[in-house]
Structures are given as structure tokens and as C-alpha cells.
């Protein structure tokens, strides 16, 4: 194991060299660290491991912030040719499904040739070749280096039906330098996978084929291939291996009249997207082998072909890219040595081998420090330009929590999503999700329901965290809320229930177009309990304070003896408003007209007691009697409320919502004094029950007087006990209520209560609702 608490530290830090090709691969690494006072250790004692090829799982388990190794578990998702293609294809397919085939994000991912893995993809290869007879193909071993086994394939039908072979579409129109085909060797550093940090070295090489490009001479490897190990065998070439560094290459492009910046912008984008395609696999594998991501990094050699339209194509990613000097000094070897030496020195500085170790979570400050010591490495992700980082977040879909924190802290990046092929199933205040593509069914708890409501409607992640913080009453920390949010979002994203938002304007940008309102704070006191309540200032708070003024008071001190319930919060969401407590969703997708009924319904549910019934009904009250009013559903509901309001005003009555009925005294109604509409509320006291007024727009005028069974059936849906379902005692109390004499006095008139009063809902031009009922 490397030096740790279980083994005493050496007098100087030590490095461990392992793997193949020590002489050429280790030279610059050893040279740089020894210049900083490091000494060579062994496989059990090291603070820096440099392994050519793949380390063992034991070595990966030893990685930590103070013991860093130059590989990342799961890097085969990029460095094995077949897996690279699978990674890129999966990223493109996911992007196509989310955004569509013609979307710019999808089109950006058209930088890798089509490939077929043998033997599984052989039929698909034959179909493609038959449909496109002019295509050319190249055969590659899936996990080889130095150009071993690579050949242009004249007839794809001759591809070996064996594992570990890949047939790739051949880019047949290469750009050339002095008539020679070339491939660009770029050096990409994945400094960490969590949080993800990707860099590209500003130097690299154009590797030239040793003979001029001849599209018809497909059997000539010295014309078709650019690998230096192959071209070194060309004994007839004046310059068998030639390297041109990127500085000279860019200068040559300018001389030829080409736009070098456009090409290199595309190369940077290509490299970033390639890294992103492999991150999930590397994270999963790192977790499986127990490797600490803070101790693992990866230097990858990217080989890119540039076609005659100056479009770059990625060909492969190379594990442990060669750091030996391939070209003769006079053919670019001196520059090659300078570039590779600087590459390793800058890499060692960037990953922090010669810097003090920071044990704290990697944040924006640490990122800035990393950029300062990056040397020739250019940051790809997170990028210096916040707009670039935002564009890559859309492709990532759901980054890790640490990715989000870093991007948010560094550039205040907004992330938005939308529901993807999901049906929402609602039962009372319970929410379930069915994903049609996968057949997955989720029954959400209250917290998850609130998160789904906000995220599926495009609410930015940082805004969701703010809502959750408000819903918690400020009791939970931002870090805790983010962690809980990610634990909820991750399976939804992985299983396809969420997709990135299509909008080019993020929800955060839309919200910034107006200044978010301040928060109004009050306290709702009801039924000898109190609930702190918050809402956006302005129309929402004004409507609440107007209708609930008798129940509202300023926040009381903790010395108040009234029991304190959970806080209530009216939150702005991407689709109207949402009413939550500290722990669950009460009502969602509310219009401003729905807010007061939602608060009232919450109060009614909290009013349940033992041996009592709660009735969600309208109540007309005088000084000595209460009339229970059953309102219709649908469009007639508001007309019925207006009619009752007019009757109450004309007859000097009080109109309210909600009542409680003691099971042992069903003849006495206790009003709960909640508002029925946006009108000032006047409380009333418990009084005798006078009857039931059934406002039913389905019955015709003059219809038969309903029986008590009709009234009981109409009243049942509005009755609730503490245990939700009605007990026999509760049913008996309702029966007695419906069978009592049904006559009441309104002012100077007598009202026969038990009847269907359609004229209340559809008054004629010559009558008022109150007269029609008398």
C-alpha cells in the first residue's frame, strides 16, 4: 500500500513506476519528480504511481488525494476502439432522443465514423456496405496499439468473424500536407471524473504518412496509414517518420488561407464530447473497484483525422500514449522531445503532485488554482466561457452532484429538465409516475412529488434547492438538500423519465427577466392550532390576507402556548403555484384562484378529531341555526357560491366553509369558519342544525323532493373522519342528520330545506336566487 497512516512516511515523497515500455514512457515522469526531490519507491510505498497499461484493482484501491495514479478505472470506455464507438454512439442516440435528429446538439456529435464490432455487427455491416457500395472500410483490432493489424478493407464481407475486431467507415477524403495524409495527435487530460475536469494540451503533432496520398493505392500502408511505428518500416522513404508540432501546423493553415480557429474550436468540442461520453462508465467502474476519484487521472492520446473540408473526425483514443521520441531530431524529433517533456511537467503540476494536498471538497477556488498551474493545458470542462459549460451541461443531462456544485459556483450555471414519456397518476394528494418506454412505475412520497413537480416543469436546479430550503423552514442545509435532490433525480435520469429542456432560453434566464418577489410571512391560527405561512408578496399575499384576515396574525413568539404545526409555503413553480408543508406537497399546479381553496382544504383535513366528522360543505348561518349547503361540481360550482353569497347578503346570514359534527350529538353543527370565496370572513358559533340545501344543477325545476337516501349519498363524499374511511357510528350520525326535519327561517321567510333548487343556479330574469328558494 502507498504511504498512509499505517506506514510511516519516508523522508521524501516516492513514486512507483510499473508496466511496459519503462524506458520511453517513464523518462519525463521520473526526471520531473526527481527534480522536485522525489525518490523511487515500490508498489507498496508511493505517493505517485506511473503505470504503462492498466493497474491492478489493488493499486486503484490505494489511490487517494495524497496518492495519485495515472489511470482511471473504466477508461476502456474510451481507449478500447469498440467501446469508444459504443460510448459516442450512446451519447449521440441519447441526445437525438432528447432533442431530435436535426437539433444542433445532435449534429455536433457527427464527428466519428460509423463502426461495426465483429462478429455481432457483421450483418449490419453487410447491409450498410450493400446500400453504400462506394464506401471504404478500415479493419482494426479493438485493443491494440502502434497500428498493429490495421488495414484498409477492400471487401467488408471479408471481415473476420472473430471477437476483438472492428470495421470502421473509412474517411476517404483526407486533408493533406504536401500531398501526404496526416493525423493529428492531441493530448487530453481527464484531471478528475468527480467533479469532472477535462483539459487539452495546447501542443501536439500532425503525424504524416511517409508516402503521398493515393486513394487508389489502398494496399499501401505507407500511403494510407500515419502511425509512426508502421511508417518507420518504410526503408524507401526519405523521411519515414515526420512530426509537425501544432504551432507550426496552425501557422501552415494560415498560410494556406484556412480558418485555423474554427478547426481548433471543433477539435476542442470533439475532445470534450468524447470525454463526456465515457464519464458514466468510468464513474461506475471506479465505484465498483473502490477507487477514490480524487486520486485518479488519465492522459489520453487522441488521434483525429481532418478531411478536405477541414472537418475533424475522431479515430481513436490511446491509453498510455507514447512519450518516447519517434522522429529523428532533424525530422521533428527535437520538437517532439520538447513538447512531450513539457506535457509531462505541466501534467504533474496540474494534478497537484508537487503542490500541497487540499483535503476539502473541490470548489471554484480550487478550480481557479488548478487553472493557474495548468501550464499549456487549456480547460475544456468546466470551460473559461460559462456559455460553453452550459452547452455541455445540456449534453451531460444529469451531471454528478459535485459537477453541479462546481459549475454552479464557478459560473452560476442553470440546469432545466422536462418530463420524458411519463404519465402522472394522481389520487387525492398522492402522485405516481408511469414511464411508458421502460414500463417503470414509481409511487412518490411527498418530498419526491414536490421535486418531480418542479423539475419536470423546467424549474432550474438552483431554484428547486431554494424551494426545498423554504419548504424545510430553513432547517436543512443547502448541501443536505442538494444531496437529497440528487438521490431523487439520479434514477429518474438514468431510466429516462427526465430529458434536458429543449428551450434555448433557460428557466433561470426567464426568471431573471423579472425581479423575484420578496416573501410575505404570517401565521395562520385555526382550530386552536397555528401554522407559520409564507407566500410571494403581491397579489398572492394580498388575496390570502384579505380572505383569511380573521385567522391571520404576525409570527408569535415561542412562548405562545398554541400548538405549532408545520410551516405552510406558497411557492412559485414552473406551472403556477404549489402549496407545501415542510415535508410534503399539499397541492400543486395551482392558479391564483386555486390558492385559497387549497389552504382551506388543508385546514379542513387538519380539523379531524376523535368521535367527530368533518364536513367540507358550505354553511349558511344565522344567530340560531346552520344550514348545510351541498355545492355542485364543475362550471355550476362558482354560480352556486355566488347565489349563496347573494342570499346571505339579502337575509343577513354568514356564509362560510367547513363544519364539524360530534357523533353523539348530530343535531348540533360546529362551524369551522373558513372562507368559501375571496370575501371577508365573519366567524359564527355552534348552533342547531336546520337542514340540508342541495344545489344540484342536474335536476330539472319542479322535480320530486329527494329522499334522505339521496341526501345521504350526496353528503358522503364531503364527510371525513380521522381515519379517512367512515365508521358505522359516523354513518349513523350522517343518517340522522339527513332524516331530521328540514325547515329553516331566513329573515321573514321560511325555507323548505330538503329539495333540489335548480333556480338557485339558473335564476330567471324576473327572480332572484333567494326568492326562488322560498
C-alpha positions in Angstrom: 0.0 0.0 0.0 1.2 3.6 -0.5 2.4 5.6 2.4 -0.5 6.2 4.8 -1.4 6.2 8.5 -0.5 2.5 8.6 3.0 3.0 7.1 5.5 5.7 8.3 6.2 8.4 5.7 9.5 8.4 4.0 11.9 11.4 4.3 10.9 12.4 0.8 7.9 11.5 -1.4 8.2 8.5 -3.5 7.0 7.4 -7.0 6.3 4.0 -8.3 6.9 3.0 -12.0 5.2 0.0 -13.4 4.0 -1.6 -16.7 5.6 -2.0 -20.0 8.0 0.3 -22.1 9.6 1.8 -18.9 12.5 3.4 -20.7 10.5 5.5 -23.1 7.4 6.0 -21.0 8.9 6.8 -17.7 11.7 9.2 -18.6 10.0 12.5 -18.3 7.9 11.5 -15.3 11.0 10.3 -13.4 13.0 13.3 -14.5 10.4 15.8 -13.3 9.7 14.3 -9.9 13.4 13.7 -9.1 14.0 17.4 -9.9 11.5 18.1 -7.1 13.2 15.9 -4.6 11.2 12.7 -5.1 12.7 9.3 -4.8 11.7 6.0 -6.4 9.6 3.7 -4.2 7.8 0.5 -4.9 4.3 -0.9 -5.3 3.6 -0.6 -1.6 5.1 2.8 -0.9 4.2 5.6 -3.2 2.5 9.0 -3.4 2.6 9.0 -7.2 2.2 5.9 -9.4 3.0 5.9 -13.1 1.8 2.7 -14.8 2.0 2.0 -18.5 -1.1 0.0 -19.3 -3.7 -0.8 -16.7 -3.0 -1.0 -13.0 -4.4 -3.7 -10.8 -7.5 -3.2 -8.6 -5.2 -3.2 -5.6 -3.4 -0.2 -6.9 -6.6 1.6 -7.7 -7.9 1.0 -4.2 -4.7 2.7 -2.8 -5.5 5.9 -4.7 -6.3 8.9 -2.6 -5.9 12.7 -2.7 -2.3 12.1 -1.4 -1.6 9.0 -3.5 -2.3 9.6 -7.2 -2.2 7.2 -10.0 -2.2 8.0 -13.8 -5.3 5.9 -14.7 -9.0 5.8 -14.1 -11.0 2.6 -13.8 -13.3 2.2 -16.7 -11.1 4.1 -19.1 -11.7 1.3 -21.6 -15.0 3.1 -22.5 -12.7 5.5 -24.4 -9.4 3.6 -25.0 -10.8 0.4 -26.5 -11.9 1.2 -30.0 -15.2 -0.7 -30.0 -16.2 0.8 -26.6 -15.2 4.3 -27.7 -17.6 3.9 -30.6 -20.3 2.5 -28.3 -19.8 5.4 -25.9 -20.1 8.0 -28.5 -23.0 6.4 -30.3 -24.9 6.1 -27.0 -24.3 9.8 -26.3 -25.5 10.7 -29.8 -28.5 8.5 -29.6 -29.5 9.9 -26.2 -29.1 13.4 -27.5 -31.1 12.6 -30.6 -33.9 11.1 -28.5 -34.0 14.2 -26.2 -33.6 16.9 -28.9 -34.3 15.4 -32.3 -32.1 14.4 -35.2 -31.7 17.9 -36.7 -31.1 19.7 -33.4 -27.6 21.4 -33.3 -26.6 19.4 -30.2 -27.2 16.2 -32.1 -25.4 17.5 -35.2 -22.4 18.4 -33.1 -22.0 14.6 -32.4 -21.4 13.7 -36.0 -17.6 13.6 -35.7 -16.9 9.9 -35.5 -17.2 7.4 -38.4 -19.7 4.5 -38.3 -18.2 1.3 -36.9 -19.2 -2.3 -36.6 -17.9 -4.7 -33.9 -17.2 -8.2 -35.1 -18.8 -10.7 -35.1 -22.1 -9.3 -33.7 -22.4 -6.4 -36.1 -21.4 -8.4 -39.2 -25.0 -8.5 -40.8 -25.4 -4.7 -40.2 -22.0 -4.1 -41.9 -23.0 -6.2 -44.9 -26.3 -4.2 -45.2 -24.5 -0.9 -44.9 -21.9 -1.9 -47.5 -24.6 -3.1 -49.9 -26.5 0.1 -49.6 -23.3 2.2 -50.0 -21.0 0.4 -52.5 -18.7 3.5 -52.7 -17.9 3.4 -49.0 -14.5 2.3 -47.9 -13.7 0.5 -44.7 -10.8 0.0 -42.3 -10.2 -3.0 -40.2 -8.7 -2.5 -36.7 -8.1 -4.7 -33.6 -10.3 -3.3 -30.8 -7.5 -3.2 -28.3 -4.1 -2.9 -30.0 -1.6 -0.1 -30.4 1.2 1.0 -32.7 -1.0 0.4 -35.7 -0.8 -3.4 -35.3 -3.3 -5.2 -37.5 -4.7 -2.0 -39.1 -5.5 -2.3 -42.8 -7.8 -0.9 -45.4 -10.5 -3.4 -46.2 -11.5 -3.7 -49.9 -14.4 -6.0 -49.3 -16.2 -5.7 -45.9 -17.6 -9.2 -46.5 -14.0 -10.4 -45.8 -14.0 -9.0 -42.2 -13.1 -11.7 -39.7 -16.0 -13.2 -37.8 -13.9 -13.1 -34.7 -14.1 -11.1 -31.4 -11.9 -8.1 -30.9 -12.1 -6.8 -34.4 -13.7 -3.5 -35.5 -14.7 -2.5 -39.0 -14.9 1.3 -39.3 -16.1 3.5 -42.1 -13.0 4.9 -43.8 -12.8 8.7 -44.2 -11.8 8.7 -47.9 -11.2 12.4 -48.4 -8.4 13.4 -46.1 -6.8 16.8 -46.0 -3.1 16.6 -46.9 0.2 18.3 -46.1 2.4 18.5 -49.1 0.3 15.7 -50.6 0.7 13.4 -47.6 -2.2 12.2 -45.4 -1.9 13.2 -41.8 -3.5 12.5 -38.4 -3.4 15.0 -35.5 -2.2 13.6 -32.2 -3.8 15.6 -29.3 -3.3 15.1 -25.6 -6.3 15.2 -23.4 -6.1 15.1 -19.6 -9.0 13.9 -17.6 -7.9 15.5 -14.3 -10.8 14.1 -12.4 -14.1 12.4 -13.0 -15.9 13.8 -9.9 -16.1 16.6 -10.3 -15.3 16.3 -13.9 -12.4 18.4 -15.2 -11.0 17.9 -18.7 -8.1 19.7 -20.4 -6.4 19.6 -23.8 -2.7 20.4 -24.2 -2.0 23.3 -26.5 0.7 21.4 -28.2 0.6 18.1 -30.1 1.5 16.9 -33.5 0.5 16.2 -37.1 1.8 12.7 -37.9 2.4 12.3 -41.6 2.3 9.2 -43.8 5.6 8.5 -45.4 4.3 8.4 -49.0 1.9 10.6 -50.8 -1.8 10.0 -50.5 -3.2 7.8 -53.3 -6.8 6.9 -53.0 -6.4 4.0 -55.3 -3.4 2.5 -53.6 -5.4 1.0 -50.7 -2.9 -1.8 -50.2 0.0 0.6 -49.5 0.1 1.2 -45.7 2.7 3.9 -46.1 0.2 6.0 -48.1 -2.9 5.1 -46.1 -1.7 5.0 -42.5 0.1 7.6 -40.4 1.2 5.5 -37.4 4.9 6.2 -36.8 5.6 2.5 -35.9 4.3 1.4 -39.3 6.0 4.2 -41.3 9.3 3.6 -39.6 9.4 0.4 -41.7 9.4 2.3 -45.0 13.1 1.9 -45.9 12.5 3.7 -49.3 11.2 6.9 -47.7 13.4 9.9 -47.4 11.5 10.9 -44.2 9.8 7.7 -42.9 8.5 9.4 -39.6 7.7 13.1 -39.7 6.1 15.1 -36.9 4.9 18.7 -37.2 4.0 20.3 -34.0 0.7 22.1 -33.7 2.2 25.6 -33.5 3.8 25.1 -37.0 0.7 23.3 -38.2 -1.5 26.3 -37.3 0.9 28.6 -39.0 0.8 26.5 -42.1 -3.0 26.5 -42.1 -3.0 30.3 -42.0 -0.6 30.4 -44.9 -2.9 28.2 -46.9 -5.8 30.6 -46.2 -7.7 28.3 -43.8 -9.5 29.4 -40.7 -7.4 27.7 -38.0 -9.5 28.9 -35.2 -12.7 27.3 -36.5 -10.9 24.0 -36.9 -9.4 24.1 -33.4 -12.7 25.1 -31.9 -14.2 22.0 -33.4 -11.3 19.9 -32.1 -11.9 21.2 -28.6 -15.6 20.4 -28.9 -14.8 17.0 -30.2 -12.4 16.3 -27.3 -14.9 17.5 -24.7 -17.8 15.5 -26.0 -15.6 12.4 -26.3 -14.6 12.7 -22.6 -18.2 13.2 -21.6 -19.2 10.0 -23.4 -17.1 7.9 -21.2 -17.6 9.6 -17.8 -20.6 7.5 -16.6 -18.7 4.2 -17.3 -15.6 5.5 -15.5 -17.6 6.6 -12.5 -19.4 3.3 -12.3 -16.2 1.3 -12.6 -14.4 3.5 -10.1 -17.1 2.9 -7.6 -17.1 -0.9 -8.3 -13.3 -1.3 -7.6 -13.3 1.2 -4.7 -11.1 3.8 -6.3 -11.2 7.3 -4.9 -11.8 9.6 -7.9 -9.6 12.3 -6.2 -6.6 10.1 -6.7 -7.1 9.1 -10.3 -6.3 10.9 -13.5 -5.9 9.9 -17.2 -3.7 11.2 -20.0 -5.2 10.1 -23.3 -3.8 10.4 -26.8 -6.5 11.5 -29.3 -6.0 10.7 -32.9 -8.1 12.9 -35.2 -8.3 12.9 -39.0 -9.0 16.2 -40.8 -10.9 15.8 -44.1 -10.6 18.0 -47.1 -13.5 20.2 -45.9 -11.4 20.8 -42.7 -13.9 18.8 -40.6 -12.2 16.8 -37.8 -13.0 13.2 -37.1 -12.0 11.2 -34.1 -10.4 7.9 -34.9 -9.3 6.6 -31.6 -8.2 7.3 -28.0 -4.9 5.8 -26.9 -4.2 4.5 -23.4 -0.7 5.5 -22.1 0.2 7.5 -25.3 3.7 7.1 -26.4 6.1 9.5 -24.7 9.2 8.2 -26.5 10.8 10.2 -29.3 9.7 8.6 -32.6 11.0 11.0 -35.2 14.7 11.8 -35.9 15.8 15.1 -34.5 16.1 16.7 -37.9 12.5 15.4 -38.8 10.8 17.0 -35.8 12.3 14.8 -33.1 13.7 17.8 -31.2 10.3 19.5 -31.2 8.7 16.2 -30.2 11.0 15.9 -27.2 10.3 19.4 -26.1 6.5 19.0 -26.5 6.4 15.7 -24.6 8.7 16.8 -21.9 6.6 20.0 -21.3 3.4 17.9 -21.5 4.5 15.7 -18.6 5.9 18.6 -16.5 2.7 20.6 -16.9 0.5 17.5 -16.2 2.4 16.8 -12.9 1.9 20.4 -11.8 -1.8 20.4 -12.8 -2.8 17.2 -10.9 -1.0 18.6 -7.8 1.8 16.1 -7.3 4.2 19.0 -6.5 1.5 21.1 -4.7 0.1 20.8 -1.2 -2.8 18.5 -1.0 -6.2 20.1 -0.3 -8.5 17.7 1.5 -11.5 20.0 1.2 -14.2 19.5 -1.5 -13.0 20.7 -4.9 -14.7 24.1 -5.4 -14.5 27.2 -7.6 -11.4 28.4 -5.6 -9.6 25.1 -6.2 -10.6 25.2 -9.8 -9.1 28.6 -10.2 -5.9 27.4 -8.6 -5.8 24.4 -10.9 -6.1 26.7 -13.9 -3.2 28.8 -12.7 -0.9 25.8 -12.6 -2.2 24.3 -15.8 0.7 25.4 -17.9 0.0 24.5 -21.5 -3.3 22.7 -20.7 -6.4 24.5 -21.9 -9.5 23.8 -19.8 -12.3 22.1 -21.8 -14.7 21.4 -19.0 -15.6 23.4 -17.0 -14.6 26.0 -19.6 -13.5 29.5 -19.1 -16.5 30.6 -21.0 -19.7 29.9 -18.9 -21.8 29.6 -22.1 -19.6 26.6 -23.2 -20.0 24.9 -19.8 -23.8 25.5 -20.1 -23.9 23.9 -23.5 -22.0 20.8 -22.2 -24.4 20.5 -19.3 -27.2 20.0 -21.8 -25.3 17.1 -23.3 -24.4 15.6 -20.0 -28.0 15.6 -18.9 -27.6 15.0 -15.3 -24.0 15.6 -14.0 -22.9 14.4 -10.7 -23.7 16.5 -7.6 -20.1 17.6 -7.4 -20.2 18.6 -11.1 -23.3 20.7 -10.4 -21.8 22.4 -7.4 -18.6 23.2 -9.3 -20.4 24.6 -12.4 -22.9 26.5 -10.2 -20.2 28.0 -8.0 -17.9 28.8 -10.9 -20.4 30.2 -13.5 -23.9 30.1 -11.9 -25.0 27.6 -14.4 -28.7 26.8 -14.6 -30.0 23.3 -15.4 -33.5 22.5 -16.5 -35.3 19.4 -17.5 -38.7 18.2 -18.8 -40.7 15.1 -18.3 -40.0 12.4 -20.9 -42.8 10.0 -21.9 -44.2 9.9 -18.4 -47.8 9.8 -17.3 -48.7 11.3 -13.9 -51.4 9.5 -11.9 -52.9 11.4 -9.0 -55.1 10.1 -6.2 -56.1 12.8 -3.8 -52.6 14.2 -2.8 -50.6 11.1 -3.8 -48.6 11.1 -7.0 -47.4 8.2 -9.1 -45.4 8.1 -12.3 -45.6 5.6 -15.2 -42.7 5.7 -17.7 -44.1 4.3 -21.0 -40.7 3.5 -22.6 -39.4 1.3 -19.7 -42.6 0.3 -18.0 -41.3 1.6 -14.7 -43.9 2.6 -12.1 -43.0 5.0 -9.2 -45.2 5.9 -6.3 -43.7 9.1 -4.9 -43.5 10.2 -1.3 -44.3 13.8 -0.6 -40.8 15.1 -1.0 -40.2 13.3 -4.2 -43.6 14.6 -5.5 -42.6 18.2 -4.9 -39.2 17.6 -6.6 -41.0 16.0 -9.6 -43.5 18.8 -9.8 -40.7 21.4 -10.0 -38.1 19.6 -12.1 -40.5 18.2 -14.7 -41.9 21.6 -15.5 -38.5 23.1 -16.2 -37.6 24.7 -12.8 -33.9 25.3 -12.6 -32.0 23.1 -10.2 -30.8 26.0 -8.1 -34.3 27.3 -7.9 -35.6 23.8 -6.8 -33.0 23.9 -4.0 -34.3 27.3 -2.9 -37.9 25.9 -2.9 -36.8 22.9 -0.8 -35.0 25.2 1.6 -38.1 27.3 2.0 -40.2 24.1 2.4 -37.9 22.9 5.2 -38.4 26.1 7.1 -34.7 26.7 6.8 -33.9 23.7 8.9 -31.9 21.8 6.3 -28.6 22.9 4.9 -28.1 23.6 1.2 -25.6 20.7 1.0 -28.1 18.3 2.6 -30.9 19.5 0.2 -28.7 19.1 -2.8 -27.6 15.6 -1.8 -31.3 14.6 -1.2 -32.3 16.1 -4.6 -29.6 14.2 -6.5 -30.5 10.9 -4.8 -34.0 11.5 -6.2 -33.1 12.8 -9.6 -30.4 10.2 -10.5 -32.7 7.1 -11.0 -35.2 9.3 -12.9 -32.5 10.4 -15.3 -30.8 7.1 -15.7 -34.2 5.4 -16.5 -35.2 8.1 -18.9 -38.0 9.8 -17.1 -36.3 13.2 -17.5 -34.8 14.8 -20.5 -32.9 18.1 -20.9 -35.1 21.1 -21.6 -35.5 22.0 -25.3 -35.6 25.7 -24.6 -32.6 27.7 -25.7 -33.6 30.2 -23.1 -33.2 28.6 -19.7 -35.8 29.0 -17.0 -33.2 30.9 -14.9 -32.8 33.4 -17.8 -36.6 33.8 -17.9 -36.8 34.3 -14.2 -34.0 36.9 -14.4 -36.2 38.9 -16.8 -38.2 40.0 -13.8 -37.2 40.6 -10.2 -38.4 37.8 -8.0 -40.9 39.0 -5.3 -40.0 39.1 -1.7 -41.6 36.7 0.8 -44.5 37.6 2.9 -44.5 35.9 6.4 -47.6 35.4 8.6 -49.2 32.9 10.9 -52.4 31.0 10.3 -54.3 30.2 13.5 -57.1 27.8 13.1 -59.0 25.3 15.4 -56.6 26.0 18.3 -53.5 25.4 16.2 -51.1 27.6 14.4 -49.1 27.3 11.2 -46.4 29.7 10.0 -47.2 30.6 6.4 -45.1 32.2 3.6 -46.1 33.4 0.2 -44.8 35.7 -2.5 -45.6 39.3 -1.8 -48.0 41.0 -4.2 -51.3 39.5 -5.5 -50.9 36.1 -3.8 -50.2 37.5 -0.3 -52.9 40.2 -0.7 -55.5 37.5 -1.6 -54.6 35.4 1.4 -54.6 38.3 3.9 -57.9 39.6 2.5 -59.8 36.3 2.7 -58.2 34.9 5.9 -57.7 38.0 7.9 -59.6 36.8 11.0 -57.3 33.7 11.0 -54.0 35.5 10.4 -51.6 37.1 12.9 -48.0 38.2 12.9 -45.5 35.5 13.8 -45.8 34.8 17.5 -43.0 34.2 20.0 -42.1 30.7 21.1 -43.8 31.4 24.4 -47.3 31.1 22.8 -49.0 28.0 24.1 -51.0 27.2 21.0 -49.6 24.0 19.4 -47.3 24.8 16.4 -47.8 22.8 13.2 -45.5 22.5 10.2 -44.9 25.6 8.1 -47.0 26.2 5.0 -45.4 27.6 1.9 -46.9 29.1 -1.2 -44.2 28.7 -3.9 -43.9 29.8 -7.4 -43.3 26.9 -9.7 -42.8 26.5 -13.4 -46.6 25.7 -13.8 -48.5 28.1 -11.5 -48.1 27.8 -7.7 -47.5 25.0 -5.2 -48.6 24.7 -1.6 -46.3 22.6 0.6 -45.5 22.0 4.2 -42.0 21.4 5.5 -42.2 17.8 4.5 -44.7 17.2 1.7 -46.8 18.6 -1.2 -50.3 19.7 -0.3 -51.5 20.9 -3.7 -49.7 21.6 -6.9 -50.3 23.3 -10.3 -52.5 26.0 -8.7 -53.8 29.0 -10.4 -54.2 32.1 -8.2 -57.9 31.3 -7.8 -57.0 27.8 -6.5 -54.8 29.0 -3.7 -57.4 29.9 -1.2 -59.4 26.7 -1.7 -56.1 24.7 -1.3 -55.3 26.4 2.0 -58.9 25.9 3.2 -58.8 22.2 2.2 -55.6 21.8 4.2 -57.2 23.3 7.3 -60.3 21.1 6.9 -58.1 17.9 6.8 -56.3 19.1 10.0 -59.6 19.6 11.8 -60.4 15.9 12.2 -60.8 14.7 15.8 -61.8 11.5 17.5 -65.6 10.9 17.6 -66.2 13.7 15.2 -66.9 14.2 11.5 -65.5 17.0 9.3 -67.8 18.1 6.6 -66.4 20.0 3.6 -69.5 21.9 2.9 -70.8 25.5 2.6 -72.6 26.7 5.6 -75.3 29.4 5.8 -75.6 30.6 9.4 -77.8 32.8 11.5 -77.8 33.6 15.1 -79.7 30.4 16.0 -79.3 27.9 13.1 -77.0 26.4 10.5 -77.9 25.2 7.0 -75.6 22.7 5.3 -75.3 23.6 1.6 -74.1 20.9 -0.9 -72.5 22.6 -3.9 -72.4 21.1 -7.4 -69.2 20.3 -9.2 -67.9 21.7 -12.5 -69.0 25.0 -14.0 -72.0 25.3 -11.7 -69.8 25.5 -8.6 -69.0 29.2 -8.9 -72.6 30.1 -9.8 -73.8 28.3 -6.7 -71.3 30.1 -4.5 -72.4 33.5 -6.0 -76.1 32.5 -5.4 -75.4 31.7 -1.8 -73.5 34.9 -1.4 -76.4 36.9 -2.6 -78.8 35.0 -0.4 -76.5 35.6 2.6 -76.3 39.3 1.9 -80.0 39.7 1.5 -81.0 37.6 4.5 -78.3 38.9 6.9 -76.6 35.5 7.1 -73.0 34.3 7.4 -71.5 32.2 4.6 -68.5 30.0 5.4 -66.9 26.7 4.6 -66.5 23.6 6.7 -68.2 22.2 9.8 -67.6 19.6 12.4 -70.2 17.2 13.7 -69.9 15.3 17.0 -71.1 11.7 16.5 -73.1 11.7 19.8 -74.9 15.0 19.1 -75.7 15.1 15.3 -78.2 17.8 15.8 -75.6 20.5 16.6 -73.3 21.8 13.9 -69.9 23.4 14.8 -68.8 25.8 12.1 -65.1 25.8 11.2 -65.3 29.3 9.9 -63.2 29.0 6.8 -63.8 31.2 3.8 -65.8 29.9 0.9 -64.7 32.5 -1.5 -62.5 35.6 -1.7 -64.8 37.5 0.7 -64.2 38.8 4.2 -64.9 36.1 6.8 -67.1 36.6 9.8 -66.9 33.7 12.4 -70.1 32.1 13.7 -70.7 29.8 16.7 -72.0 26.2 17.1 -75.8 26.2 16.6 -78.6 23.7 15.9 -78.8 22.0 12.6 -81.7 23.3 10.4 -81.4 21.2 7.3 -79.6 20.4 4.0 -79.8 22.6 1.0 -78.8 20.6 -2.1 -77.8 22.8 -5.0 -77.9 20.4 -7.9 -77.9 21.7 -11.5 -78.6 18.3 -12.9 -82.2 18.2 -11.7 -85.0 19.9 -13.5 -87.2 22.6 -11.9 -90.1 21.1 -10.1 -88.6 17.7 -9.7 -89.5 15.5 -6.8 -88.2 16.3 -3.4 -85.2 14.0 -2.8 -85.3 11.3 -0.1 -82.9 11.2 2.8 -81.1 8.4 0.9 -80.5 10.8 -1.9 -79.2 13.4 0.5 -77.0 10.9 2.3 -75.4 9.8 -1.0 -74.7 13.4 -1.9 -73.2 14.2 1.5 -71.0 11.2 1.9 -68.2 12.4 -0.4 -67.8 15.5 1.7 -67.6 13.8 5.1 -64.3 12.7 6.7 -63.2 11.0 9.9 -59.7 11.0 11.4 -59.1 7.5 9.9 -60.3 8.7 6.5 -63.0 6.0 5.9 -66.3 6.4 7.8 -67.0 4.2 10.8 -70.5 2.7 11.4 -71.0 5.4 14.1 -70.2 8.2 11.6 -72.5 6.7 9.0 -75.3 6.6 11.6 -74.7 10.3 12.6 -75.0 11.3 8.9 -78.2 9.3 8.5 -79.7 11.1 11.5 -78.6 14.4 10.0 -80.4 13.7 6.7 -83.6 12.5 8.4 -84.1 15.4 10.7 -86.8 18.0 10.0 -85.6 20.2 7.2 -87.1 23.7 7.7 -85.3 26.9 8.5 -86.2 30.6 8.8 -84.3 33.1 6.6 -85.3 36.6 7.7 -89.1 36.8 7.4 -89.3 33.8 5.1 -89.4 30.1 5.8 -87.3 27.8 3.6 -88.1 24.2 3.0 -84.6 22.8 3.0 -84.8 19.2 1.7 -85.3 19.9 -2.0 -83.4 20.3 -5.2 -83.1 24.0 -6.0 -82.1 24.4 -9.7 -83.4 28.0 -9.8 -80.6 28.9 -7.4 -78.2 28.1 -10.2 -80.2 29.3 -13.1 -82.3 32.2 -11.9 -84.9 33.7 -14.3 -84.7 37.4 -15.3 -87.7 38.0 -13.1 -86.5 36.3 -9.9 -83.6 36.4 -7.5 -81.8 33.3 -6.1 -83.2 34.0 -2.6 -86.8 34.3 -3.7 -86.6 31.2 -5.9 -85.7 29.2 -2.8 -88.5 30.4 -0.7 
